[in-house]
Amino acid sequence: MLVISLSVFKVILCNVIATNGIEIGHIEKQVLSLSQNNQLLKEEIAKDTSLSQISPKAIDLGFNNSGSITSLSLDIPIALR
């Protein structure tokens, strides 16, 4: 009786382990797919935030490159001691 019980337990345990292995395989595929998508998104962000992409968009929005720098200065200190 003990041998039969242990044999049944072994079959059930093997089934659980096999099922878990299949699930791990699916999860690993998902991780790989998400990693690839993440890399593509990083490359797209890098491309879209590059100066060669932003400059024409800024011009279309009315910004211009004046070439001169204007700075504001105050004769009095900001914080008085």
N, C-alpha and C positions, 0 to 999 in steps of 0.2 A: 504494500500500500504506500509506503514511504517513497519507493522508487517511482511509482506512477505519479504521485504528487509532485515530486521534484522534476520529473520529465515534463509535466504540464507546465510547471512554473518556468522551466528553461525555455520552452516553446513560446510562452507568453513574453518572457523577457527578451528573447531574440526578435520577436515581432516588434516590440516597443523600440528596441535599439535600431532596427532596420527603418522603421517609420521616422524616427528622429534623424537618422542619417539622410533620408530623402528630404526632410524639412530643412536640414542644414544646407544641403545642396541648393535648394531653392533660394534660401536666404543669401548664400554666397553669390548666386547669380544676380540677385537684386542689388547687393552691395557693389558688385562690379559695374552694373548698369548705372547706378546712381553716381559712382565715382567718375565714370566716363561723362555723364551728363554734367556733373559739377565742373569737370575740366573744360568742357565746351563752354559753359556759362562764364567761367573765369576768363577764357580767351575772348569771348564776346564783350565782356565788361572792359577788358584791356583795350580792345579795338575801339569801342564806342567812347571811351574816355581819353583817347589819345588826342593830342593837339591837332593833328591833321583832320580829325573828325569834328572837334569842337569849334575850331576856327571858322569854317564855313557856316556852321549853324549860328554862331554868334553874329556874324555879318548879316545873315538873313533876319535876325532879330533886332537889328539896328545898332549893334555895338560896332565901334570902329577902333582902329589902331592909330591913335593920334601921334605916337612917336615922342611926345613930350610928357614929362612927369611933373605933376603939380603936387606940392605938399603944403599943408597948412601948419602954421606955427603960431603959438600964443606967446605974447611978451610976458605974461604973468605965469607963475607956476600953477599947475593944476591943483596941487594940495598945498595949502599954506601950513607952515610949521607952527 
